[in-house]
Amino acid sequence: MTQPPKPDSRPDKVSLWRYAKLFRRDILSAQPARLYRAWMAEFKTPFFRSYLINQPDLIKTVLKDRPDDFPKSNRIGEGLRPLLGNSVFLTNGKTWKRQRRIIDPAFEGGRLRGSFPAMWDAAEAMAERLEPQAGQVIEIEAETSHAAADVIFRTLFSLPIEHHLAREVFEEFKTYQRSQPILNIAAFIPLPRWLPRLFRKDTKSSAAKIRRLITELTEARMVEIAQGTAPEDLATKIMTTADPVDGGTFSTQEMVDQVAIFFLAGHETSASALAWALYLMAIHPDWQDRLAEEAQQIDTCDFAVMSKLRLSRDVFRETLRLYPPVPMMVREATCPEQFRGRDVKAGAQIVISPWHLHRQERLWDNPDGFDPARWQTENGQKCQREAYLPFSAGPRVCPGAGFAMIEGPLILSRLLRDYRVEAIASKLPVPVAHLTVRSKDGIWLRLVRR
């Protein structure tokens, strides 16, 4: 059976300079192999200590039991500030809690049903776009990025990707991705707040253009809300929701920050997961045939169909295990701690790596193998509760988690209903992580009409 691709690990000991270079090239292969077995690992630099924790009860302490004691670290987020500003992804404390009180109602269960037609239309549009390419070898990540962006704009602003503003944001975002902005010198060296962060020129330029375009969309929606003509989509819901504590709503600037992270999180992560899911189907044709048969039930835009796509949901869940779009999360200890007998000083960085946790050899049966049936086993169900974090956990769990688990299985099933995907032996994808887990040189598949 074909094993899903996994990047090689670095030597166990390297210099800080070498580690920084490896980290910039790829977060995954910059880590040593021992992290797939370790419960905890310490990394020392001249400026701070970093502890990767792979033990479920420690992760529970940090993410669920005492999240206020372990706020999100500013280090990794430093590279994203030009685009995300003061978004919910980067904030902590009272600011973050206020933002979540306004945002969360838009993603409640009932809202998923309301957003389903937009997801359906995006899935149909993707299937139609692929029709002329049937029989050809295509780079599927480009197609899933297009589809994920389409979903974001349809659900947020009721605009298809073909709308000129949506298209401009999508195209500019590709430029932003290529600038690899997640790594900034402040990730390794603590810099005072007043010191310039030395962002690359193209990073700042792309971020500024994206924010100008989002501002244009946001201001237009504010006018529609005032006139009573705004569609009932996610943007309207968020912009009209008042904080139950202070009664305020998001300003234009605050809304631009949030839309930027919705696009980054919702577009990047969904595109990554869907591309890897299609590749896994290509190298596991038995599962692909089962999903294609299940997908024959998809014929009309009816939210009830999601309850019938059980195999697709398990495949997508397994894809998120093997290729979690966000491979690492960083928190900061605000007070002295002791983890596994080690003293963890205040200011230490606490790294939680879904990539390594989802492949922890002491926890999972067949950790590197593709097995969607695992979710029905005792081991799979236990690990799902204790060692599965594709959307984080606790108060900071991604508000769009339920959204993603509708979008992913729906588009996957819709494509496999009409098309077969086949792997290209000469183009083995190599997972790398910058913003999300993607393939180093794309994911190439042959698309065949069923």
C-alpha positions as CSV (number, residue, x, y, z in Angstrom):
1,M,0.0,0.0,0.0
2,T,1.3,3.5,-0.9
3,Q,2.3,5.5,2.1
4,P,1.4,9.2,2.1
5,P,4.4,11.4,1.5
6,K,6.2,12.7,4.6
7,P,9.2,15.1,4.6
8,D,12.6,14.0,5.8
9,S,13.7,15.2,9.2
10,R,16.8,17.3,10.0
11,P,19.8,15.9,12.0
12,D,19.1,15.9,15.8
13,K,21.5,18.8,16.5
14,V,22.1,21.8,14.4
15,S,23.2,25.4,15.1
16,L,20.7,28.2,15.6
17,W,21.8,29.7,12.3
18,R,21.3,26.4,10.5
19,Y,17.9,25.9,12.1
20,A,16.8,29.4,11.1
21,K,17.7,28.7,7.5
22,L,15.9,25.3,7.5
23,F,12.9,26.9,9.2
24,R,12.7,29.5,6.5
25,R,12.8,26.8,3.8
26,D,10.2,24.6,5.5
27,I,9.0,24.3,9.1
28,L,8.4,20.5,8.9
29,S,11.8,19.3,7.7
30,A,13.5,21.7,10.1
31,Q,12.5,19.5,13.0
32,P,14.3,16.3,14.2
33,A,12.7,12.9,13.9
34,R,12.6,12.4,17.7
35,L,9.6,14.7,17.9
36,Y,7.4,11.9,16.5
37,R,8.1,9.9,19.8
38,A,8.9,12.5,22.4
39,W,6.4,13.6,25.0
40,M,8.3,16.9,25.3
41,A,11.4,18.5,23.8
42,E,13.4,21.5,24.8
43,F,15.0,23.9,22.3
44,K,17.6,26.4,23.5
45,T,18.5,29.7,21.9
46,P,20.5,32.6,23.2
47,F,17.3,34.6,23.5
48,F,14.6,32.2,24.8
49,R,13.6,28.6,25.6
50,S,11.1,26.7,23.5
51,Y,9.3,23.6,24.6
52,L,7.4,21.4,22.2
53,I,4.8,19.4,24.1
54,N,3.3,16.2,22.6
55,Q,1.7,14.8,25.8
56,P,-2.1,15.1,25.7
57,D,-2.6,16.1,29.3
58,L,0.0,18.9,29.0
59,I,-1.7,20.1,25.8
60,K,-5.0,20.1,27.6
61,T,-3.5,22.2,30.4
62,V,-2.3,24.8,27.9
63,L,-5.2,25.0,25.5
64,K,-8.3,24.1,27.6
65,D,-7.7,24.3,31.3
66,R,-5.6,27.4,31.6
67,P,-5.6,29.3,28.3
68,D,-5.3,32.7,29.9
69,D,-2.0,31.6,31.4
70,F,-0.7,30.6,28.0
71,P,-1.7,33.4,25.5
72,K,-0.8,33.2,21.9
73,S,2.9,34.0,21.4
74,N,3.6,37.1,19.3
75,R,6.8,35.6,17.7
76,I,5.3,33.6,14.8
77,G,2.6,36.1,14.2
78,E,5.1,38.9,13.8
79,G,5.5,38.0,10.1
80,L,1.7,38.2,9.5
81,R,1.0,41.6,11.0
82,P,1.2,43.6,7.7
83,L,-1.8,41.7,6.5
84,L,-3.7,40.7,9.6
85,G,-3.3,43.9,11.7
86,N,-5.1,43.4,15.0
87,S,-7.2,40.4,13.9
88,V,-8.6,37.8,16.2
89,F,-5.8,35.4,15.1
90,L,-3.1,37.6,16.7
91,T,-4.8,39.2,19.7
92,N,-5.0,38.1,23.3
93,G,-6.8,39.0,26.5
94,K,-9.8,41.4,26.6
95,T,-9.4,42.4,22.9
96,W,-9.5,38.8,21.7
97,K,-12.5,37.9,23.9
98,R,-14.4,40.9,22.6
99,Q,-13.7,39.9,19.0
100,R,-14.8,36.3,19.6
101,R,-18.0,37.5,21.2
102,I,-18.9,39.3,18.0
103,I,-17.6,36.7,15.5
104,D,-18.7,33.4,17.0
105,P,-22.5,33.9,16.5
106,A,-21.9,34.0,12.7
107,F,-20.6,30.5,12.8
108,E,-23.2,28.8,14.9
109,G,-24.9,25.7,13.7
110,G,-27.9,27.3,12.1
111,R,-25.6,29.6,10.1
112,L,-23.9,26.6,8.4
113,R,-27.2,25.7,6.9
114,G,-27.7,29.2,5.6
115,S,-24.2,29.2,4.1
116,F,-24.6,25.9,2.4
117,P,-26.1,27.2,-0.9
118,A,-23.0,29.3,-1.4
119,M,-20.7,26.3,-0.8
120,W,-22.8,24.3,-3.2
121,D,-22.5,26.9,-5.9
122,A,-18.8,27.1,-5.5
123,A,-18.5,23.3,-5.8
124,E,-20.6,23.3,-8.9
125,A,-18.5,26.2,-10.4
126,M,-15.3,24.2,-9.7
127,A,-16.7,21.1,-11.4
128,E,-17.6,23.2,-14.5
129,R,-14.2,24.9,-14.6
130,L,-12.5,21.5,-14.6
131,E,-14.6,20.1,-17.5
132,P,-12.3,21.4,-20.3
133,Q,-9.3,19.9,-18.5
134,A,-10.6,16.4,-18.3
135,G,-8.0,13.9,-19.6
136,Q,-5.2,16.3,-18.8
137,V,-2.6,16.5,-16.0
138,I,-3.3,19.5,-13.8
139,E,-1.8,21.1,-10.7
140,I,-4.7,20.6,-8.3
141,E,-3.6,23.0,-5.6
142,A,-4.2,25.9,-7.9
143,E,-7.7,24.6,-8.5
144,T,-8.5,24.0,-4.8
145,S,-7.1,27.5,-4.0
146,H,-9.5,29.0,-6.6
147,A,-12.5,27.0,-5.2
148,A,-11.7,27.9,-1.5
149,A,-11.4,31.6,-2.4
150,D,-14.7,31.3,-4.2
151,V,-16.3,29.8,-1.1
152,I,-15.0,32.6,1.1
153,F,-16.3,35.4,-1.1
154,R,-19.7,33.8,-1.7
155,T,-20.2,33.1,2.0
156,L,-18.8,36.3,3.3
157,F,-19.9,38.9,0.7
158,S,-22.3,37.0,-1.6
159,L,-19.8,37.5,-4.4
160,P,-18.5,34.8,-6.8
161,I,-14.7,34.8,-7.4
162,E,-15.4,36.2,-10.8
163,H,-16.3,39.6,-9.3
164,H,-13.5,42.0,-10.0
165,L,-12.7,42.8,-6.3
166,A,-12.8,39.2,-5.3
167,R,-10.5,38.3,-8.2
168,E,-8.1,41.1,-7.3
169,V,-7.8,39.9,-3.7
170,F,-7.3,36.3,-4.8
171,E,-4.6,37.2,-7.3
172,E,-2.8,39.6,-4.9
173,F,-2.9,36.9,-2.1
174,K,-0.9,34.6,-4.3
175,T,1.8,37.3,-4.5
176,Y,1.6,37.6,-0.7
177,Q,2.1,33.8,-0.3
178,R,5.2,33.8,-2.4
179,S,6.8,36.4,-0.2
180,Q,6.9,33.8,2.7
181,P,6.0,36.4,5.3
182,I,5.5,34.0,8.3
183,L,9.2,34.1,9.2
184,N,10.4,37.4,10.5
185,I,13.6,38.1,12.5
186,A,11.4,38.8,15.5
187,A,10.5,35.1,15.6
188,F,14.0,34.3,16.8
189,I,15.2,37.5,18.4
190,P,13.1,39.5,20.9
191,L,12.8,43.0,19.5
192,P,11.4,46.1,21.3
193,R,8.0,47.1,19.9
194,W,9.4,50.4,18.6
195,L,12.0,48.8,16.4
196,P,11.0,48.3,12.7
197,R,10.4,44.7,11.8
198,L,12.1,44.8,8.4
199,F,9.4,43.2,6.4
200,R,10.2,42.5,2.8
201,K,9.0,45.2,0.4
202,D,6.8,42.8,-1.6
203,T,5.2,41.5,1.6
204,K,4.2,45.0,2.8
205,S,3.1,46.0,-0.7
206,S,0.9,43.0,-1.2
207,A,-0.6,43.2,2.3
208,A,-1.4,46.9,1.8
209,K,-3.2,46.2,-1.6
210,I,-5.2,43.3,-0.1
211,R,-6.3,45.5,2.8
212,R,-7.3,48.4,0.4
213,L,-9.5,46.0,-1.6
214,I,-11.0,44.5,1.6
215,T,-11.7,48.0,2.9
216,E,-13.5,48.8,-0.3
217,L,-15.7,45.7,0.1
218,T,-16.3,46.5,3.8
219,E,-17.3,50.1,3.2
220,A,-19.7,49.1,0.4
221,R,-21.3,46.6,2.7
222,M,-21.7,49.2,5.5
223,V,-23.6,51.4,3.1
224,E,-25.9,48.5,2.1
225,I,-26.5,47.7,5.8
226,A,-27.4,51.4,6.4
227,Q,-29.8,51.3,3.5
228,G,-31.4,48.0,4.5
229,T,-30.3,46.3,1.2
230,A,-27.5,44.1,2.6
231,P,-27.7,40.3,1.9
232,E,-27.9,38.0,4.9
233,D,-24.4,36.6,4.6
234,L,-21.5,36.2,7.1
235,A,-20.2,39.8,6.6
236,T,-23.6,41.3,7.4
237,K,-24.0,39.0,10.4
238,I,-20.6,39.9,11.8
239,M,-20.9,43.7,11.1
240,T,-24.3,44.0,12.7
241,T,-23.6,41.9,15.8
242,A,-23.1,44.0,18.9
243,D,-20.8,42.9,21.7
244,P,-23.2,41.7,24.4
245,V,-20.8,43.2,27.0
246,D,-20.1,46.7,25.7
247,G,-22.8,47.0,23.0
248,G,-20.3,48.1,20.3
249,T,-19.9,46.7,16.8
250,F,-16.8,46.4,14.7
251,S,-15.4,49.6,13.1
252,T,-14.4,49.5,9.4
253,Q,-10.8,49.0,10.4
254,E,-11.6,46.2,12.8
255,M,-13.7,44.5,10.2
256,V,-10.9,44.7,7.7
257,D,-8.6,42.9,10.2
258,Q,-11.2,40.1,10.6
259,V,-11.9,39.7,6.9
260,A,-8.2,39.4,6.3
261,I,-7.9,36.4,8.7
262,F,-11.1,34.9,7.4
263,F,-9.6,34.9,4.0
264,L,-6.2,33.7,5.2
265,A,-7.6,31.0,7.5
266,G,-10.6,29.9,5.5
267,H,-8.9,30.1,2.0
268,E,-5.4,28.8,2.8
269,T,-6.4,25.9,5.1
270,S,-9.3,24.6,3.0
271,A,-7.3,24.8,-0.2
272,S,-4.5,22.8,1.4
273,A,-6.7,20.1,2.9
274,L,-8.8,19.6,-0.2
275,A,-5.7,19.3,-2.4
276,W,-4.1,16.7,-0.1
277,A,-7.5,14.8,0.1
278,L,-7.6,14.5,-3.7
279,Y,-4.0,13.3,-3.8
280,L,-4.8,10.7,-1.1
281,M,-7.7,9.5,-3.2
282,A,-5.4,9.2,-6.2
283,I,-3.0,6.9,-4.4
284,H,-5.8,5.0,-2.7
285,P,-8.2,4.2,-5.6
286,D,-10.2,1.8,-3.5
287,W,-11.3,4.6,-1.2
288,Q,-11.8,6.9,-4.2
289,D,-14.3,4.4,-5.7
290,R,-16.2,4.2,-2.4
291,L,-16.4,8.0,-2.2
292,A,-17.5,8.2,-5.8
293,E,-20.3,5.7,-5.2
294,E,-21.4,7.6,-2.1
295,A,-21.3,10.9,-4.0
296,Q,-24.0,9.7,-6.4
297,Q,-26.5,10.9,-3.8
298,I,-25.4,14.5,-4.5
299,D,-28.0,15.9,-7.0
300,T,-29.7,19.0,-5.5
301,C,-28.7,21.7,-3.1
302,D,-30.0,20.2,0.1
303,F,-28.1,20.5,3.4
304,A,-29.5,17.1,4.4
305,V,-27.1,15.4,1.9
306,M,-24.2,16.1,4.3
307,S,-25.5,13.4,6.7
308,K,-25.1,10.9,3.9
309,L,-21.5,11.7,3.1
310,R,-20.1,9.7,6.0
311,L,-17.1,8.2,4.1
312,S,-16.2,11.6,2.6
313,R,-16.2,13.1,6.1
314,D,-13.9,10.3,7.4
315,V,-11.5,10.7,4.5
316,F,-11.4,14.5,5.0
317,R,-10.9,14.0,8.8
318,E,-8.0,11.6,8.0
319,T,-6.5,14.1,5.6
320,L,-6.5,16.7,8.3
321,R,-4.7,14.3,10.6
322,L,-2.0,13.5,8.1
323,Y,-1.7,17.1,6.7
324,P,-3.0,19.5,9.3
325,P,-3.1,22.9,7.4
326,V,-1.7,24.8,10.4
327,P,1.2,22.5,11.5
328,M,2.3,24.4,14.6
329,M,0.8,26.7,17.3
330,V,2.9,28.7,19.7
331,R,1.8,29.9,23.2
332,E,3.8,31.8,25.8
333,A,4.1,30.9,29.5
334,T,3.2,33.9,31.6
335,C,4.3,32.5,34.9
336,P,6.8,29.8,36.0
337,E,5.6,26.2,35.3
338,Q,6.9,22.7,35.7
339,F,6.2,20.3,32.9
340,R,7.5,16.7,33.1
341,G,9.9,17.7,35.9
342,R,11.4,20.5,33.9
343,D,11.3,24.1,35.1
344,V,9.6,26.3,32.4
345,K,10.3,30.0,33.1
346,A,7.9,32.8,32.4
347,G,8.4,34.0,28.8
348,A,9.2,30.5,27.5
349,Q,7.6,29.5,24.2
350,I,5.3,26.5,24.3
351,V,5.0,24.8,20.9
352,I,2.0,22.5,20.1
353,S,2.5,20.8,16.8
354,P,-0.5,19.1,15.3
355,W,1.8,17.7,12.6
356,H,3.8,15.7,15.2
357,L,0.9,15.1,17.6
358,H,-1.2,13.6,14.7
359,R,1.7,11.2,14.0
360,Q,2.8,10.5,17.6
361,E,4.1,6.9,17.5
362,R,3.1,6.2,21.1
363,L,-0.5,7.3,20.6
364,W,-1.8,6.3,17.1
365,D,-2.1,3.0,15.4
366,N,-0.3,3.1,12.0
367,P,0.5,6.9,12.5
368,D,1.9,7.5,9.0
369,G,-0.6,5.4,7.2
370,F,-3.8,6.5,5.5
371,D,-6.7,4.8,7.2
372,P,-10.1,6.6,7.2
373,A,-11.6,3.6,9.0
374,R,-9.6,4.4,12.1
375,W,-12.2,6.8,13.3
376,Q,-14.5,3.9,14.0
377,T,-11.9,2.1,16.1
378,E,-11.3,2.4,19.9
379,N,-7.8,3.8,19.3
380,G,-9.0,6.3,16.7
381,Q,-11.8,7.6,18.8
382,K,-9.6,7.9,21.8
383,C,-6.9,9.8,19.8
384,Q,-9.6,12.0,18.2
385,R,-10.6,13.1,21.7
386,E,-7.1,13.6,23.1
387,A,-4.6,14.0,20.3
388,Y,-6.4,15.5,17.3
389,L,-6.1,19.3,16.8
390,P,-6.7,20.3,13.1
391,F,-8.6,23.4,14.4
392,S,-6.8,23.9,17.7
393,A,-8.9,23.3,20.9
394,G,-10.3,25.1,23.9
395,P,-11.5,28.8,23.8
396,R,-9.3,29.5,20.8
397,V,-10.6,26.7,18.6
398,C,-11.2,27.9,15.1
399,P,-14.7,29.4,14.8
400,G,-14.9,28.1,11.3
401,A,-14.2,24.5,12.2
402,G,-17.8,23.4,11.5
403,F,-17.8,25.4,8.3
404,A,-14.6,23.6,7.1
405,M,-16.1,20.2,7.8
406,I,-19.0,21.0,5.5
407,E,-17.1,22.7,2.8
408,G,-14.3,20.0,2.5
409,P,-16.4,16.8,2.2
410,L,-18.9,18.5,0.0
411,I,-16.4,19.7,-2.6
412,L,-14.4,16.5,-2.4
413,S,-17.6,14.4,-3.0
414,R,-18.8,16.7,-5.8
415,L,-15.6,16.4,-7.7
416,L,-15.3,12.6,-7.3
417,R,-18.9,12.2,-8.5
418,D,-17.9,13.4,-11.9
419,Y,-14.1,12.8,-12.1
420,R,-11.5,10.3,-11.3
421,V,-8.1,11.5,-10.1
422,E,-4.9,9.6,-10.9
423,A,-1.4,10.2,-9.4
424,I,1.6,11.0,-11.6
425,A,4.5,8.6,-10.7
426,S,7.1,11.1,-11.7
427,K,5.7,13.9,-9.6
428,L,5.6,12.8,-6.0
429,P,4.5,15.8,-3.8
430,V,6.8,16.8,-0.9
431,P,5.0,18.4,2.0
432,V,6.4,21.7,3.1
433,A,5.0,24.3,5.5
434,H,5.2,28.1,5.2
435,L,1.7,29.6,5.8
436,T,0.1,26.2,5.6
437,V,1.1,22.6,4.7
438,R,1.4,22.6,0.9
439,S,3.5,20.6,-1.6
440,K,6.9,21.9,-2.5
441,D,6.3,21.8,-6.3
442,G,2.5,21.5,-6.4
443,I,0.3,18.4,-6.5
444,W,-0.1,17.1,-10.0
445,L,-3.0,14.7,-10.9
446,R,-4.5,13.4,-14.1
447,L,-8.2,14.3,-14.2
448,V,-10.5,11.7,-16.0
449,R,-14.2,12.2,-16.6
450,R,-16.2,9.3,-15.1
